[in-house]
Amino acid sequence: MRVTDLAAYYRMSLNSVSKHIKVLEAAGLVTRKTVGRVHYISAELGPVSLFDNWFKQLRSTWEMRLEKLDALLNKDEQDERSEPDSEPSN
């Protein structure tokens, strides 16, 4: 995709879009190819898949922890309901 075509989607100058693209290039998320005065960019999805895999693992860990917490809270709630009221008698 041409950088100018990408810039048309946003309410910012071509120079600003180009600066954003340079940051993405530095992060390895896009590559730029220049043909004459035209700049073409393409997405590099390899790094994104690394983050996706990491987030899946992290999500799995937190889901397990939250399920354990939910079970513990439900158990405590049930225990409180099953205990007889202990009001002091006069």
C-alpha positions as CSV (number, residue, x, y, z in Angstrom):
1,M,0.0,0.0,0.0
2,R,1.3,3.5,-0.7
3,V,1.9,5.7,2.2
4,T,-0.2,8.5,0.6
5,D,-3.1,6.1,0.2
6,L,-2.9,5.1,3.9
7,A,-2.7,8.8,4.9
8,A,-5.9,9.5,3.1
9,Y,-7.8,7.5,5.8
10,Y,-6.7,9.8,8.6
11,R,-7.1,13.4,9.5
12,M,-3.4,14.1,9.8
13,S,-0.7,15.3,7.5
14,L,1.3,13.0,5.3
15,N,4.3,14.0,7.3
16,S,2.6,12.9,10.6
17,V,1.6,9.6,9.1
18,S,5.1,9.0,7.8
19,K,6.4,9.6,11.4
20,H,4.0,7.1,12.8
21,I,5.1,4.6,10.1
22,K,8.8,5.1,11.1
23,V,7.9,4.1,14.6
24,L,6.2,1.0,13.3
25,E,9.2,0.3,11.2
26,A,11.5,0.5,14.1
27,A,9.3,-1.9,16.0
28,G,9.5,-4.3,13.0
29,L,5.7,-4.2,12.4
30,V,5.9,-2.7,8.9
31,T,8.4,-2.5,6.1
32,R,8.8,0.3,3.6
33,K,9.9,0.0,0.0
34,T,10.7,3.1,-2.0
35,V,10.3,3.2,-5.8
36,G,11.3,6.6,-7.1
37,R,9.3,9.0,-5.0
38,V,6.6,6.6,-4.0
39,H,6.8,4.8,-0.6
40,Y,5.1,1.5,-0.2
41,I,4.5,-0.2,3.2
42,S,3.5,-3.7,4.1
43,A,2.6,-5.2,7.4
44,E,4.9,-7.7,9.1
45,L,2.6,-9.9,11.2
46,G,5.3,-12.2,12.6
47,P,5.9,-10.0,15.7
48,V,2.1,-9.7,16.2
49,S,1.7,-13.4,16.3
50,L,4.4,-13.6,19.1
51,F,2.3,-11.1,21.2
52,D,-0.9,-13.0,20.4
53,N,0.6,-16.3,21.7
54,W,1.9,-14.6,24.8
55,F,-1.5,-13.0,25.5
56,K,-3.2,-16.4,25.0
57,Q,-0.9,-17.9,27.6
58,L,-1.5,-14.9,30.0
59,R,-5.2,-15.1,29.5
60,S,-5.3,-18.8,30.3
61,T,-3.3,-18.2,33.5
62,W,-5.6,-15.4,34.6
63,E,-8.8,-17.3,33.8
64,M,-7.6,-20.2,35.9
65,R,-6.7,-17.9,38.8
66,L,-10.1,-16.1,38.6
67,E,-11.9,-19.4,38.5
68,K,-10.1,-20.5,41.7
69,L,-10.9,-17.2,43.3
70,D,-14.6,-17.5,42.3
71,A,-14.8,-21.0,43.7
72,L,-13.2,-19.9,47.0
73,L,-15.6,-16.9,47.4
74,N,-18.6,-19.1,46.6
75,K,-17.4,-21.7,49.2
76,D,-17.0,-19.0,51.8
77,E,-20.4,-17.6,51.0
78,Q,-21.9,-21.1,51.4
79,D,-20.1,-21.7,54.6
80,E,-21.5,-18.5,56.1
81,R,-25.0,-19.5,55.1
82,S,-24.7,-22.9,56.7
83,E,-23.4,-21.6,60.0
84,P,-26.0,-21.1,62.7
85,D,-26.6,-17.6,63.9
86,S,-24.6,-17.0,67.0
87,E,-26.5,-14.3,68.8
88,P,-25.7,-13.7,72.5
89,S,-28.6,-14.6,74.8
90,N,-29.4,-12.6,77.9
